Amino acid sequence: MQLLRIFLIIICLFSFNNLDLLADHHENNVIVEDAIIVESDFDLEKTYGKKSDLADIDPIEGFNREVWDFNLGLDKALVRPITSSYVDFVPDPFRRGLGNAIDNFFTTPQYFINNLLQGKIGAAVSTLSRLVINSTVGIIGFNDVATKMGIHKKPESFGDTLGVWGWKRSSYVQVPFKGPQTTRDVVGFIGDIFTDPLIFIGVPLWGNLVKSAGTAVDDRQETLGVLEEIEKSSLDFYSSIRSMYIQKRADEIESDTFSDYQQYLNN
């Protein structure tokens, strides 16, 4: 019974963490060529094959589209309205500060661990410096003083670490509540759970669930306008998001930087 409880908590954690690629429902009974051209220095065709729609890495597309529809409906009914209200009524400086604090305490330690696992000692030192500076001078992370000092983020997840270790090719999957993922990042998420700072200080797994649900809105606000722009310029919203997500993750592993979805839009 205890094992079942832990399993369900992990599934919930995975579900509520980072609801960031959802938008209004889009008809999906016809598969068409992607309407968005994805540009990158990474050789995506060499890794995944030459099909421009990336269907070769989406072996369960029928199932994924069903999950996509569910996620879109959930976003429309719940996540987007809450996020829009949050953006409308909470002043931007406070939202930015809260986002900085969340990133400082909950993700920066994970960046540090994964940079070490990848052998990037300089990046690990920079990440640790960011944590110290922003936690003190930055007033518990509310102000990103480190970036102003030229010490920039070195974001790395365990999914990135697995990619650096050699797991380059990974199938695309839609996860209920969460959205686009690769099989590599699904496995990597489990590793991220056990490097969460809350685990280290003794907070039970259900505490992670509360934290993840709370940070989902903060994550979602970053993609409100971008997703609308993608949907308007796409003949097949699902295929466009699939292409962009796979390209984004490939770029992040190769370049050691966090990619903004806006840069993949074909203007």
C-alpha positions as CSV (number, residue, x, y, z in Angstrom):
1,M,0.0,0.0,0.0
2,Q,2.8,2.3,0.9
3,L,4.5,1.6,-2.5
4,L,1.3,2.3,-4.3
5,R,0.9,5.7,-2.5
6,I,4.5,6.7,-3.5
7,F,3.8,5.7,-7.1
8,L,0.6,7.8,-7.2
9,I,2.4,10.8,-5.7
10,I,5.2,10.5,-8.3
11,I,2.6,10.4,-11.1
12,C,0.8,13.5,-9.6
13,L,4.2,15.3,-9.3
14,F,4.9,14.5,-13.0
15,S,1.4,15.7,-14.0
16,F,1.4,19.1,-12.3
17,N,5.0,20.1,-13.0
18,N,5.4,22.5,-15.9
19,L,2.1,22.7,-17.6
20,D,3.6,24.9,-20.3
21,L,2.6,23.7,-23.8
22,L,-1.1,23.6,-23.8
23,A,-3.7,25.8,-25.6
24,D,-7.2,25.7,-27.2
25,H,-8.5,22.6,-28.9
26,H,-7.5,22.0,-32.5
27,E,-9.0,19.5,-35.0
28,N,-6.6,16.6,-35.5
29,N,-8.3,14.1,-37.7
30,V,-6.0,15.0,-40.6
31,I,-2.2,14.9,-40.4
32,V,-0.6,17.6,-42.5
33,E,2.9,18.9,-43.0
34,D,4.1,21.2,-40.3
35,A,3.3,24.9,-41.0
36,I,6.2,26.2,-38.9
37,I,9.8,25.9,-40.2
38,V,12.2,25.1,-37.3
39,E,15.6,26.5,-37.7
40,S,18.6,25.2,-35.7
41,D,22.3,24.6,-35.9
42,F,21.7,21.1,-34.6
43,D,21.6,18.3,-37.2
44,L,18.2,17.0,-36.4
45,E,17.9,14.9,-39.6
46,K,21.2,13.1,-38.8
47,T,19.9,12.1,-35.4
48,Y,16.2,11.4,-36.0
49,G,15.9,10.7,-39.8
50,K,14.8,12.8,-42.8
51,K,11.1,13.0,-42.4
52,S,10.3,16.7,-42.0
53,D,7.2,16.0,-39.9
54,L,9.2,13.8,-37.4
55,A,6.6,11.0,-37.7
56,D,9.4,8.5,-37.4
57,I,9.9,9.5,-33.7
58,D,6.2,9.5,-32.8
59,P,5.4,5.8,-33.0
60,I,2.3,6.2,-30.8
61,E,0.9,9.3,-32.6
62,G,-2.7,8.1,-32.3
63,F,-2.5,7.8,-28.6
64,N,-0.5,11.0,-28.2
65,R,-3.1,13.0,-30.1
66,E,-5.8,11.7,-27.7
67,V,-3.7,12.8,-24.7
68,W,-3.1,16.1,-26.5
69,D,-6.8,16.7,-26.8
70,F,-7.3,16.0,-23.1
71,N,-4.5,18.3,-22.1
72,L,-5.8,21.1,-24.4
73,G,-9.3,20.8,-22.8
74,L,-7.8,20.9,-19.3
75,D,-5.8,24.0,-20.2
76,K,-8.7,25.8,-21.7
77,A,-11.0,25.0,-18.7
78,L,-8.6,25.4,-15.8
79,V,-5.0,26.3,-16.3
80,R,-5.2,29.2,-18.8
81,P,-8.0,31.0,-17.0
82,I,-6.1,30.8,-13.7
83,T,-2.9,31.9,-15.3
84,S,-4.5,34.8,-17.2
85,S,-6.1,36.0,-13.9
86,Y,-2.7,35.8,-12.2
87,V,-1.1,37.8,-14.9
88,D,-4.0,40.4,-15.0
89,F,-4.2,41.0,-11.2
90,V,-0.7,40.4,-9.9
91,P,1.9,43.2,-10.7
92,D,4.6,42.2,-13.1
93,P,7.5,43.1,-10.7
94,F,6.1,40.7,-8.0
95,R,5.5,37.9,-10.6
96,R,9.0,38.2,-11.8
97,G,10.4,38.3,-8.3
98,L,8.4,35.2,-7.3
99,G,9.6,33.4,-10.4
100,N,13.2,34.3,-9.6
101,A,12.8,33.0,-6.0
102,I,11.2,29.7,-7.2
103,D,14.0,29.2,-9.8
104,N,16.7,30.1,-7.2
105,F,15.6,27.6,-4.5
106,F,13.9,24.8,-6.5
107,T,15.8,24.5,-9.8
108,T,19.3,26.1,-9.3
109,P,20.4,23.3,-6.9
110,Q,19.3,20.8,-9.6
111,Y,21.2,22.7,-12.2
112,F,24.3,22.5,-10.0
113,I,24.0,18.7,-9.6
114,N,23.5,18.0,-13.3
115,N,26.3,20.2,-14.3
116,L,28.6,18.2,-12.0
117,L,27.2,14.9,-13.4
118,Q,28.0,16.2,-16.9
119,G,31.6,17.1,-15.9
120,K,30.9,20.8,-16.4
121,I,32.9,22.1,-13.4
122,G,33.0,25.7,-14.5
123,A,29.2,25.8,-15.0
124,A,28.7,24.1,-11.7
125,V,30.8,26.7,-9.9
126,S,28.8,29.5,-11.7
127,T,25.6,27.9,-10.7
128,L,26.6,27.6,-7.0
129,S,27.7,31.3,-7.2
130,R,24.3,32.3,-8.5
131,L,22.6,30.4,-5.6
132,V,24.7,32.1,-3.0
133,I,24.5,35.6,-4.4
134,N,20.8,35.6,-5.2
135,S,19.9,34.0,-1.8
136,T,21.8,36.7,0.1
137,V,22.2,40.0,-1.9
138,G,19.2,39.1,-4.0
139,I,16.9,38.9,-0.9
140,I,16.1,35.2,-0.8
141,G,16.3,35.0,-4.6
142,F,13.6,37.6,-5.3
143,N,16.1,39.7,-7.3
144,D,18.3,38.1,-9.9
145,V,21.4,40.0,-8.9
146,A,23.8,37.3,-10.3
147,T,22.6,37.8,-13.9
148,K,23.2,41.6,-13.5
149,M,26.7,40.7,-12.4
150,G,27.2,38.6,-15.6
151,I,26.8,35.2,-13.9
152,H,24.2,33.6,-16.1
153,K,22.1,30.5,-15.7
154,K,23.5,27.1,-16.7
155,P,20.2,25.2,-16.8
156,E,20.5,21.4,-16.8
157,S,18.0,18.7,-16.0
158,F,18.7,15.0,-15.6
159,G,17.1,14.5,-19.0
160,D,19.8,16.8,-20.3
161,T,22.4,14.7,-18.5
162,L,21.1,11.5,-20.1
163,G,21.4,13.2,-23.5
164,V,25.0,14.3,-22.8
165,W,25.8,10.7,-21.6
166,G,24.7,9.4,-25.1
167,W,20.9,9.1,-25.2
168,K,20.4,11.3,-28.2
169,R,17.5,9.7,-30.0
170,S,14.3,9.7,-28.0
171,S,10.7,9.0,-28.9
172,Y,8.1,11.7,-28.5
173,V,5.3,11.2,-26.0
174,Q,2.4,13.3,-24.7
175,V,2.0,12.9,-20.9
176,P,-1.5,13.5,-19.3
177,F,-1.6,16.9,-17.6
178,K,2.0,17.7,-18.5
179,G,2.2,17.8,-22.3
180,P,5.1,17.2,-24.7
181,Q,8.0,15.1,-23.5
182,T,10.5,12.6,-24.8
183,T,11.0,9.2,-23.4
184,R,14.5,10.4,-22.2
185,D,13.0,13.3,-20.3
186,V,10.3,11.0,-18.7
187,V,13.1,8.9,-17.3
188,G,15.1,12.1,-16.4
189,F,12.1,13.5,-14.5
190,I,12.4,10.6,-12.0
191,G,16.0,11.6,-11.4
192,D,15.0,15.2,-10.9
193,I,12.5,14.3,-8.2
194,F,15.3,12.8,-6.1
195,T,17.5,15.9,-6.5
196,D,14.7,18.3,-5.5
197,P,15.9,20.4,-2.5
198,L,12.6,19.6,-0.7
199,I,13.7,16.0,-0.5
200,F,17.1,16.9,1.0
201,I,15.5,18.9,3.8
202,G,13.1,16.1,4.7
203,V,9.8,17.4,3.2
204,P,7.7,14.4,2.2
205,L,6.8,13.7,-1.4
206,W,3.3,15.2,-1.0
207,G,5.1,18.5,-0.3
208,N,6.6,18.3,-3.7
209,L,3.1,17.9,-5.2
210,V,2.0,21.2,-3.5
211,K,5.1,23.0,-4.8
212,S,4.7,21.6,-8.3
213,A,1.0,22.7,-8.5
214,G,1.9,26.1,-7.3
215,T,4.8,26.6,-9.8
216,A,2.7,25.3,-12.7
217,V,1.0,28.7,-13.1
218,D,4.3,30.6,-12.9
219,D,5.6,28.3,-15.7
220,R,2.5,28.6,-17.8
221,Q,2.5,32.4,-17.9
222,E,5.7,32.4,-19.9
223,T,3.9,30.7,-22.9
224,L,0.6,32.4,-23.0
225,G,1.2,34.7,-26.1
226,V,3.7,32.3,-27.8
227,L,1.2,29.4,-27.9
228,E,-1.5,31.6,-29.5
229,E,1.0,32.7,-32.1
230,I,2.0,29.1,-32.9
231,E,-1.7,28.0,-33.1
232,K,-2.5,30.9,-35.6
233,S,0.4,30.1,-37.8
234,S,0.0,26.3,-37.8
235,L,-2.0,24.1,-40.1
236,D,-1.6,21.2,-37.6
237,F,-1.1,22.5,-34.1
238,Y,-0.1,19.1,-32.8
239,S,2.6,18.5,-35.4
240,S,4.0,22.0,-35.0
241,I,4.4,21.6,-31.3
242,R,6.0,18.2,-31.8
243,S,8.6,19.6,-34.2
244,M,9.4,22.6,-32.0
245,Y,9.6,20.5,-28.8
246,I,12.0,17.9,-30.3
247,Q,14.1,20.7,-31.8
248,K,14.1,22.7,-28.6
249,R,15.3,19.7,-26.5
250,A,18.0,18.9,-29.1
251,D,19.3,22.5,-29.0
252,E,19.3,22.6,-25.3
253,I,21.4,19.5,-25.0
254,E,23.8,20.6,-27.7
255,S,24.2,24.2,-26.7
256,D,23.9,24.1,-22.9
257,T,21.3,26.9,-23.0
258,F,17.6,27.2,-22.4
259,S,15.7,27.8,-25.6
260,D,12.7,30.2,-25.9
261,Y,9.9,28.9,-28.1
262,Q,9.5,32.3,-29.6
263,Q,12.8,31.8,-31.5
264,Y,11.3,28.9,-33.4
265,L,8.5,30.8,-34.9
266,N,8.8,31.5,-38.6
267,N,8.2,35.2,-38.9
